[in-house]
Amino acid sequence: MGLKGIILAGGLGKRLYPLTKITNKHLLPVHDKPMIYYPIRTLVDAGITDILIVTGGNHAGEFLRLLGNGKEFGLKHINYAYQEGEGGIAEALRLAEHFADKDRIVVILGDNIIEKGIKASVDDFMKQRKGAKILLKEVEDPERFGVPELDGKKIIGIEEKPEKPRSKYAVTGIYMYDNDVFEIIRELKPSSRGELEITDVNNAYIKRGELTYSILDGWWTDAGTFESLLRANNLVAGKEAK
């Protein structure tokens, strides 16, 4: 059973306008490297070297110019896919079906930056007979994210950007799925935002009784707003200083 990595780096990054007027959000600097370097490193450090980057917008070609075949990361090859328009995370993931080719996948959002690694969680996921695994992190502002409702060791549901969060945890942008994920996406209906939501994918696995979770070790941040981009820069700079 193989394992492949998928980095979702599409979208128009409207919340970071005008920084994203002439480039893709995931190419903006975080401390001393372009943002996209961090999720690639997260996958490579977890032993995943078969990687697809899904991008979109007007600046997709810049990824190729920046990364080439991934030699800087010790890779021989990086795969690329192009997302037309903005259809949400699950829509972007759908483009990876051919690449996944029946293998399990680890999906990471291109603006998710973490302090430590995910190797232990990935190893646990590979021991699961089937299903999915998500990574959670306690945050101060869970209402910005998908929030899990926990019952002991189990997640009984995930609510997207809830007004009254049922836990202090956020679902981070790191997801692990078996090949059923593509069938689940095909059955999804668009949300009120008109997008295929990753929360709906995760809730479908909960219904099947096939979703596990781990708590992410060390700090975690996204970098999709000015506040979180600044935070990401400061966290990485602090880590490098150590």
ZIGI-V177029 format. One record per residue. RES is the residue in one letter. PHI is phi in degrees with one decimal (NA if undefined). D_CENTER is the distance of its C-alpha to the mean C-alpha in Angstrom with 2 decimals. Layout:
res: <RES & RES>
phi: <PHI & PHI>
d_center: <D_CENTER & D_CENTER>
This chain:
res: <M & G & L & K & G & I & I & L & A & G & G & L & G & K & R & L & Y & P & L & T & K & I & T & N & K & H & L & L & P & V & H & D & K & P & M & I & Y & Y & P & I & R & T & L & V & D & A & G & I & T & D & I & L & I & V & T & G & G & N & H & A & G & E & F & L & R & L & L & G & N & G & K & E & F & G & L & K & H & I & N & Y & A & Y & Q & E & G & E & G & G & I & A & E & A & L & R & L & A & E & H & F & A & D & K & D & R & I & V & V & I & L & G & D & N & I & I & E & K & G & I & K & A & S & V & D & D & F & M & K & Q & R & K & G & A & K & I & L & L & K & E & V & E & D & P & E & R & F & G & V & P & E & L & D & G & K & K & I & I & G & I & E & E & K & P & E & K & P & R & S & K & Y & A & V & T & G & I & Y & M & Y & D & N & D & V & F & E & I & I & R & E & L & K & P & S & S & R & G & E & L & E & I & T & D & V & N & N & A & Y & I & K & R & G & E & L & T & Y & S & I & L & D & G & W & W & T & D & A & G & T & F & E & S & L & L & R & A & N & N & L & V & A & G & K & E & A & K>
phi: <NA & -81.9 & -140.3 & -124.2 & -110.8 & -130.3 & -110.1 & -95.6 & -132.6 & -92.1 & 75.7 & -102.9 & 57.4 & -60.0 & -70.4 & -108.2 & -62.2 & -88.7 & -59.0 & -97.7 & -66.0 & -118.5 & -152.0 & -81.2 & -47.8 & -75.3 & -103.9 & -67.3 & -74.8 & -122.9 & 55.3 & -108.6 & -140.4 & -63.7 & -47.6 & -61.3 & -61.1 & -68.0 & -64.4 & -62.3 & -61.3 & -57.2 & -68.1 & -62.0 & -66.5 & -88.7 & 88.6 & -99.9 & -117.6 & -98.0 & -126.1 & -116.6 & -107.5 & -97.1 & -129.7 & -169.4 & 72.0 & -90.4 & -121.5 & -60.9 & -62.3 & -66.4 & -61.3 & -62.4 & -64.7 & -74.6 & -99.7 & 53.5 & -97.8 & 83.5 & -56.3 & -59.6 & -101.4 & 78.4 & -93.0 & -92.5 & -161.9 & -124.6 & -95.5 & -129.9 & -134.4 & -115.1 & -100.6 & -77.3 & 65.6 & -123.6 & -115.9 & 92.7 & -65.8 & -65.2 & -63.0 & -64.8 & -64.0 & -54.1 & -67.8 & -94.0 & -59.9 & -62.9 & -63.2 & -61.7 & 47.9 & 76.1 & -79.8 & -76.9 & -132.9 & -112.9 & -108.7 & -134.3 & -72.6 & -63.3 & -108.5 & -95.8 & -124.3 & -125.9 & -81.5 & -102.3 & -117.5 & -120.2 & -58.7 & -61.2 & -66.3 & -63.6 & -62.0 & -60.9 & -59.6 & -67.5 & -83.8 & -64.9 & -67.1 & -160.8 & 97.4 & -138.6 & -139.8 & -122.2 & -111.3 & -110.1 & -146.3 & -70.5 & -135.1 & -84.5 & -126.8 & -58.2 & -61.0 & -80.2 & -127.1 & -75.9 & -119.4 & -83.3 & -101.2 & -104.2 & -133.0 & 63.2 & -86.6 & -112.6 & -95.0 & -100.4 & 179.4 & -128.6 & -112.8 & -83.5 & 42.9 & -75.0 & -69.6 & -121.6 & -58.7 & -91.7 & -157.1 & -92.1 & -95.4 & -107.8 & -80.2 & -73.6 & -85.2 & -128.3 & -131.4 & -123.3 & -135.8 & -84.4 & -70.2 & -63.6 & -57.4 & -72.9 & -66.6 & -62.3 & -62.3 & -62.1 & -91.5 & -70.9 & -105.9 & -59.7 & -80.1 & -62.9 & -82.3 & 79.1 & -118.3 & -84.1 & -93.2 & -66.8 & -61.1 & -67.0 & -62.3 & -64.1 & -66.7 & -64.3 & -67.9 & -62.5 & -57.1 & -79.1 & 69.8 & -124.5 & -110.8 & -112.6 & -143.5 & -128.3 & -93.5 & -70.0 & -86.6 & 78.4 & -77.1 & -145.6 & -149.6 & -92.7 & -143.8 & -97.4 & -125.5 & -60.0 & -65.1 & -74.3 & -66.7 & -64.2 & -61.1 & -59.1 & -57.5 & -67.1 & -64.1 & -65.9 & -60.0 & -64.6 & -66.4 & -64.3 & -63.0 & -65.3>
d_center: <21.53 & 19.17 & 15.53 & 13.35 & 10.10 & 8.13 & 6.46 & 6.36 & 8.89 & 11.39 & 12.92 & 16.03 & 15.08 & 18.21 & 17.88 & 18.39 & 21.48 & 23.67 & 21.46 & 19.50 & 22.79 & 23.25 & 19.90 & 16.19 & 14.28 & 12.17 & 15.65 & 16.97 & 18.22 & 16.84 & 20.03 & 21.25 & 18.42 & 16.37 & 12.89 & 11.40 & 13.41 & 11.46 & 8.25 & 10.99 & 13.12 & 10.81 & 10.82 & 14.48 & 15.56 & 14.45 & 16.73 & 14.49 & 16.28 & 15.87 & 12.99 & 12.30 & 11.11 & 11.15 & 12.81 & 15.53 & 18.11 & 21.13 & 19.75 & 17.94 & 20.84 & 20.16 & 17.21 & 19.82 & 22.34 & 20.21 & 18.65 & 21.16 & 20.78 & 19.01 & 22.29 & 21.35 & 18.82 & 21.44 & 20.00 & 22.52 & 20.36 & 17.09 & 16.56 & 15.80 & 15.55 & 16.48 & 15.47 & 18.59 & 18.40 & 15.75 & 15.17 & 11.97 & 8.57 & 10.65 & 13.11 & 11.01 & 10.02 & 13.78 & 14.55 & 13.34 & 16.02 & 18.67 & 16.68 & 15.65 & 19.40 & 19.57 & 17.61 & 14.88 & 11.29 & 8.38 & 5.10 & 2.52 & 2.59 & 6.18 & 7.65 & 6.43 & 9.61 & 11.26 & 14.95 & 15.37 & 13.85 & 12.28 & 15.13 & 17.05 & 14.39 & 13.80 & 17.61 & 18.05 & 15.83 & 18.02 & 21.04 & 20.09 & 22.30 & 19.79 & 17.13 & 13.68 & 12.38 & 10.04 & 10.11 & 12.12 & 13.58 & 16.85 & 16.92 & 19.88 & 18.56 & 16.78 & 18.03 & 15.36 & 12.62 & 12.59 & 15.29 & 16.40 & 20.13 & 21.22 & 24.44 & 25.16 & 22.77 & 21.40 & 19.02 & 21.27 & 19.12 & 16.21 & 17.23 & 15.31 & 16.57 & 19.79 & 22.96 & 23.97 & 21.09 & 22.16 & 20.66 & 19.58 & 16.12 & 12.81 & 10.02 & 7.28 & 3.59 & 4.21 & 6.33 & 9.47 & 11.88 & 15.38 & 16.78 & 17.83 & 14.53 & 16.07 & 19.23 & 17.59 & 15.95 & 19.46 & 21.01 & 18.89 & 20.78 & 19.41 & 19.14 & 21.52 & 19.28 & 19.85 & 16.25 & 14.84 & 12.71 & 9.88 & 12.12 & 14.91 & 13.33 & 12.89 & 16.39 & 17.78 & 16.97 & 18.62 & 21.62 & 21.95 & 21.95 & 19.26 & 16.38 & 16.42 & 14.65 & 14.90 & 15.16 & 13.27 & 16.05 & 16.73 & 15.33 & 11.86 & 11.33 & 9.47 & 11.82 & 12.34 & 15.88 & 18.89 & 19.03 & 15.53 & 15.89 & 19.22 & 17.97 & 15.41 & 18.43 & 20.69 & 18.61 & 18.12 & 21.80 & 22.92 & 21.23 & 22.84 & 26.12 & 26.27>
